[in-house]
Amino acid sequence: MFPTVGDLLRYLFHVNITFPVQTFGFFVALSFFLTYFVFVAEFKRKEADGLISAYKEEEIIGLPASFLELLVNGLLGFVLGFKISGAVINYKVIKIDPVAYIFSVQGNLWGGLLFAAAFVLWIYTDRRKQLLPKPKIVETVVHPYQLMGYLAFALGFWGFIGAKLFNTAENLQLFMRHPIDTLFSANGFTYYGGLIFGSVTYLYICHKKGMKLVHLADIGSPGMMLAYGIGRIGCHLAGDGDWGIVNNHPKPALLAWLPDWMWSFKYPHNTIDAGIKIDGCFGDHCEQLRGGVYPTSFYEVVICIGLFGLMWLLRKRIKIPGLMFYSFLVLSGIERILIEIIRVNERYAILGLQLTQAEMISIGMIAGGIVGISSIIYRQIKNGGRLHL
């Protein structure tokens, strides 16, 4: 597998490039980048359809920089300078494990102080240029899609926390033994935790701006499906443990045209060093699984990006508010339950059943989606006797 983007580039283009950005993190960032444009397009379309609208905000201009602005900019500058200058000075350390470096207390103090001073000076002089003899209140019109910069930051922050908390809950025994290491580990994130925390953040911010929840849910559905699919590319290429159970079954004749790794894969050079040592391999990540497993992360890439494509093609034809979102709940829930059948995961005893955390959440998603779609059908029949999207 490819722990870093440099490893992937080396494999694809046969060039010896040292690029110590982790593959999984790169594709998570890519999923945010691509989803950003999906959200923007849907915000604009819904506004053009009159389902959401621009809003007005009042802003006081002509004031000097406040203490809070100076403090926030100073802290941001310090963190960036502390890490960036530390990475430059200790490049050999960050090259080995960049994510561990980012989450550690390693860095360069003087670089942090220099960046902090620069950020404080910048915001101070910028506000000085805009000073007025008498500050005044101005009213600006904000279109919903213009919120996306702020939303991307907020969703990333709270989604990260949610993914970490859900992973901690999923690994309680490990957390009880090593609470600090588990919480602040550079590894260990659960998709549904990020989805739930990120979704609540998105709905809260936009609802406060006067947008209806049902339209917000429809807007976010295609983007969430795409983000999950792109993120799973990183899981598969990195070999981060999101694989399936052992697959000793021979590949069916119907699938003979597919590469063998799509049916059963040992994930050589996986990032979590699982399995046995590879003969003739020296250095980091020299392990592969003892037996081939179902490459479930790859299956999810294909399914979820395919479902995104379907949702994107149908989005303009679906006119009933909420139908896109309820469909997303059902499709996403079914996809994950099917994958969980052949995926490695911890199971919990619930009402006599052995279920994974993902299966429990997926069942709730499917149930919610079915109830929502049923209510739409009932209203359609009651109001007009005809069903239409």
C-alpha positions in Angstrom: 0.0 0.0 0.0 1.0 3.7 0.0 1.4 5.2 3.5 2.3 8.6 2.0 1.5 10.4 -1.2 5.2 10.1 -2.1 4.9 6.3 -2.1 1.9 6.6 -4.4 3.7 8.9 -6.8 6.7 6.6 -6.8 4.5 3.6 -7.7 2.5 5.4 -10.4 5.3 7.4 -12.1 8.5 5.5 -11.0 10.1 8.7 -9.7 11.8 8.9 -6.3 9.8 11.8 -4.7 9.8 12.4 -1.0 6.4 13.8 -0.2 5.6 13.0 3.4 1.9 13.7 3.3 -0.2 10.7 4.5 -2.3 9.2 1.8 -5.4 9.0 3.9 -5.2 12.6 5.1 -4.6 13.7 1.5 -7.8 12.1 0.3 -9.8 13.4 3.3 -8.7 16.9 2.3 -9.6 16.1 -1.3 -13.0 15.0 -0.3 -13.5 18.3 1.5 -12.3 20.2 -1.6 -14.6 18.4 -4.1 -17.6 18.4 -1.7 -17.2 22.2 -1.3 -18.0 22.7 -5.0 -21.0 20.3 -4.8 -22.4 22.2 -1.9 -21.9 25.6 -3.6 -23.6 24.3 -6.8 -26.6 23.1 -4.8 -26.9 26.3 -2.7 -27.0 28.3 -5.9 -29.6 26.0 -7.5 -31.9 26.0 -4.5 -31.6 29.8 -4.3 -32.4 30.1 -8.0 -35.5 27.9 -7.3 -36.6 30.2 -4.5 -36.3 27.5 -1.8 -33.6 29.4 0.1 -32.7 33.1 -0.1 -30.1 35.6 0.7 -30.1 37.3 4.0 -28.8 40.6 5.4 -26.2 41.1 8.0 -25.1 44.3 9.8 -21.5 45.0 10.4 -19.7 47.8 12.2 -16.8 49.3 10.2 -14.2 51.9 11.1 -13.2 50.3 14.5 -9.7 49.4 15.5 -8.8 45.8 16.0 -10.4 44.4 19.2 -8.5 42.5 21.8 -10.2 39.3 20.8 -9.2 39.7 17.2 -5.6 40.3 18.2 -5.7 37.3 20.5 -7.2 34.9 18.0 -4.8 36.0 15.2 -1.9 35.8 17.6 -2.8 32.2 18.6 -3.4 31.1 15.1 -0.1 32.6 14.0 1.7 30.9 16.9 0.3 27.5 16.1 1.2 27.8 12.4 4.6 29.2 13.0 5.4 26.7 15.8 4.6 23.7 13.5 5.8 25.0 10.1 9.1 26.2 11.3 9.5 23.1 13.4 8.8 21.0 10.4 11.5 22.9 8.4 14.1 22.5 11.1 13.3 18.9 11.9 12.4 17.7 8.4 13.8 14.2 9.0 11.4 13.7 11.9 8.2 14.9 10.1 9.2 12.8 7.1 8.9 9.6 9.2 5.4 10.3 10.6 3.9 13.7 9.7 0.5 13.1 11.3 2.2 12.2 14.6 4.2 15.4 14.4 1.2 17.5 13.8 -0.6 16.1 16.9 2.5 16.2 19.1 3.9 19.1 21.2 6.9 19.3 18.9 7.7 22.5 17.1 9.8 25.6 17.2 9.0 28.2 19.9 10.8 31.1 18.2 9.1 30.4 14.9 5.8 30.4 16.7 6.4 33.7 18.4 7.6 35.3 15.1 4.5 34.1 13.3 2.3 35.3 16.2 3.8 38.8 16.1 3.4 38.9 12.3 -0.3 37.9 12.5 -1.0 40.4 15.2 0.8 43.2 13.3 -1.1 42.4 10.2 -4.6 42.6 11.7 -3.6 45.7 13.7 -2.4 47.6 10.6 -5.3 46.4 8.4 -7.8 47.7 10.9 -5.8 51.0 11.2 -6.2 51.6 7.5 -10.0 51.2 7.8 -10.4 53.5 10.8 -13.2 56.1 10.5 -13.6 59.3 12.7 -17.0 57.8 13.6 -17.6 54.0 13.2 -20.8 53.2 11.3 -23.1 50.3 10.7 -23.4 48.9 7.2 -25.8 46.3 5.9 -24.6 43.6 3.5 -26.5 41.0 1.5 -25.1 37.5 1.9 -26.0 34.6 -0.4 -26.1 31.1 1.1 -23.2 29.8 -1.0 -21.0 32.5 0.5 -21.2 30.7 3.8 -19.2 27.7 2.5 -15.8 28.9 3.6 -16.9 29.2 7.2 -19.0 26.0 6.9 -16.0 24.0 5.7 -13.9 25.1 8.7 -16.7 24.5 11.2 -17.7 21.1 9.7 -14.0 20.0 9.6 -13.5 21.0 13.2 -16.6 19.4 14.7 -16.5 16.5 12.3 -13.0 15.7 13.5 -14.1 15.8 17.2 -17.2 13.6 16.4 -15.1 11.0 14.5 -12.6 10.8 17.4 -15.3 10.5 20.1 -17.2 7.8 18.2 -14.0 5.9 17.6 -13.2 6.2 21.4 -16.7 4.8 22.2 -16.1 2.0 19.7 -12.8 1.1 21.5 -13.7 1.6 25.2 -11.4 -1.1 26.5 -8.4 0.6 24.8 -9.6 4.0 26.1 -9.9 2.7 29.6 -6.3 1.4 29.5 -4.8 4.4 27.7 -7.2 7.3 27.8 -4.8 10.1 26.9 -3.1 8.2 24.1 -6.4 7.1 22.6 -7.9 10.6 22.6 -4.9 12.3 21.2 -3.7 9.6 18.8 -3.2 10.6 15.2 -5.1 7.5 14.2 -8.6 6.2 15.0 -11.6 8.0 13.5 -15.1 6.8 12.9 -17.0 8.0 9.8 -20.5 8.2 11.4 -19.2 10.3 14.3 -17.9 12.8 11.8 -21.1 12.6 9.8 -23.4 13.2 12.8 -21.3 16.0 14.4 -20.7 17.7 11.0 -24.3 17.4 9.9 -25.6 19.0 13.2 -23.1 21.8 12.8 -24.1 22.5 9.2 -27.9 22.4 10.0 -27.5 24.6 13.1 -25.4 27.3 11.3 -27.6 27.5 8.2 -30.9 27.3 10.1 -29.8 30.3 12.2 -29.5 32.2 8.9 -33.2 31.5 8.1 -32.9 28.4 5.8 -35.4 25.6 6.3 -33.9 22.3 7.6 -35.6 20.2 4.9 -33.9 22.1 2.1 -30.6 22.1 3.9 -30.8 18.3 4.2 -31.5 17.9 0.5 -28.6 20.2 -0.4 -26.1 18.2 1.8 -27.1 14.7 0.7 -25.1 14.4 -2.6 -22.1 16.0 -1.1 -22.1 13.7 1.9 -22.2 10.7 -0.4 -19.3 12.0 -2.5 -17.2 12.9 0.6 -17.6 9.4 1.9 -16.6 7.8 -1.4 -13.5 9.9 -1.8 -12.4 9.4 1.8 -12.6 5.6 1.3 -10.1 5.9 -1.5 -7.6 7.1 1.1 -8.6 4.2 3.4 -7.9 1.6 0.7 -4.7 3.1 -0.7 -3.2 3.5 2.8 -4.4 0.2 4.1 -5.5 1.7 7.4 -7.4 -1.4 8.7 -10.8 -0.7 7.1 -10.8 -4.0 5.3 -13.0 -7.1 5.4 -12.9 -10.6 6.8 -10.7 -13.3 5.4 -11.8 -14.3 1.9 -10.7 -17.9 1.1 -13.3 -18.4 -1.6 -12.2 -18.8 -5.2 -13.1 -15.9 -7.4 -16.3 -16.7 -9.3 -16.0 -17.3 -13.0 -18.4 -14.4 -13.6 -15.7 -12.1 -12.1 -12.7 -13.6 -13.8 -12.0 -10.4 -15.8 -11.4 -8.4 -12.6 -8.0 -8.1 -11.0 -7.4 -10.6 -8.2 -6.9 -7.9 -5.6 -10.5 -6.7 -6.1 -11.7 -10.1 -4.8 -9.1 -10.9 -2.1 -6.2 -8.7 -1.0 -3.5 -9.0 1.6 -2.8 -5.2 1.9 1.0 -5.3 1.7 2.8 -2.4 3.3 -0.3 -1.4 5.2 0.0 1.7 7.5 -1.0 -0.1 10.7 1.7 -2.8 10.2 -0.8 -5.6 10.5 0.1 -9.2 9.5 3.4 -10.9 8.8 6.7 -9.5 7.5 7.2 -9.4 3.7 10.2 -11.4 2.6 13.0 -9.1 1.4 11.4 -5.9 2.7 13.4 -3.6 4.8 12.3 -0.3 6.5 8.9 0.8 7.6 5.6 -0.9 6.8 7.0 -4.2 5.8 3.9 -6.3 6.7 1.0 -7.8 4.9 -2.0 -9.8 6.1 -1.6 -13.6 6.4 -4.6 -14.3 4.2 -6.5 -12.3 1.6 -9.5 -10.3 2.8 -12.4 -8.6 1.1 -11.2 -5.1 0.1 -14.3 -3.5 1.6 -13.0 0.0 1.4 -12.6 -0.3 -2.4 -16.1 -1.7 -2.7 -17.4 1.4 -0.8 -15.5 3.7 -3.2 -17.3 2.2 -6.2 -20.7 2.0 -4.6 -20.7 5.5 -3.0 -19.3 7.4 -5.9 -21.8 5.5 -8.1 -24.6 6.5 -5.8 -23.4 10.1 -5.8 -23.5 10.0 -9.6 -27.1 8.8 -9.5 -28.2 11.4 -7.0 -26.5 14.1 -9.0 -28.3 13.1 -12.2 -31.7 13.0 -10.5 -31.3 16.1 -8.3 -33.1 18.5 -10.7 -36.0 16.1 -11.3 -36.7 15.6 -7.6 -39.0 18.4 -6.6 -40.5 17.2 -3.3 -38.6 18.7 -0.3 -37.0 16.0 1.8 -37.1 13.2 -0.8 -33.4 13.5 -1.7 -32.4 13.4 2.0 -34.6 10.4 2.8 -33.3 8.6 -0.2 -29.7 9.3 1.0 -30.5 7.8 4.4 -31.9 4.6 2.9 -29.2 4.2 0.3 -26.3 5.0 2.7 -27.7 2.8 5.4 -28.2 -0.2 3.1 -24.8 0.2 1.6 -23.1 0.2 5.0 -25.1 -2.8 6.4 -24.2 -4.9 3.3 -20.5 -4.0 3.7 -20.6 -4.7 7.5 -21.5 -8.4 6.7 -18.0 -8.9 5.3 -16.1 -6.2 7.2 -14.0 -6.6 10.4 -15.5 -4.7 13.3 -16.3 -5.0 17.0 -19.9 -6.3 17.7 -22.2 -5.5 20.6 -25.1 -7.6 21.9 -28.3 -5.7 21.3 -31.7 -7.4 21.9 -30.2 -10.8 21.2 -28.4 -9.6 18.0 -24.7 -9.1 17.5 -24.5 -5.7 15.8 -21.6 -3.3 15.0 -21.9 0.4 15.8 -22.2 1.2 12.1 -25.0 -1.4 11.7 -27.0 0.2 14.6 -26.7 3.7 13.1 -27.5 2.4 9.6 -30.6 0.7 10.8 -31.7 4.0 12.3 -30.9 5.8 9.0 -32.9 3.3 7.0 -35.9 3.4 9.4 -35.8 7.2 9.3 -35.6 7.3 5.5 -38.5 4.8 5.1 -40.7 6.8 7.5 -39.9 10.0 5.6 -40.5 8.5 2.2 -43.8 6.9 3.4 -45.0 10.2 4.8 -44.3 11.9 1.4 -46.2 9.2 -0.4 -49.1 9.5 2.0 -49.3 13.2 1.6 -49.1 12.9 -2.2 -52.0 10.4 -2.3 -54.0 12.3 0.2 -53.6 15.7 -1.6 -53.9 14.6 -5.3 -54.2 10.9 -5.6 -51.1 10.9 -7.9 -47.5 10.2 -7.1 -44.8 12.4 -8.7 -41.3 13.4 -7.7 
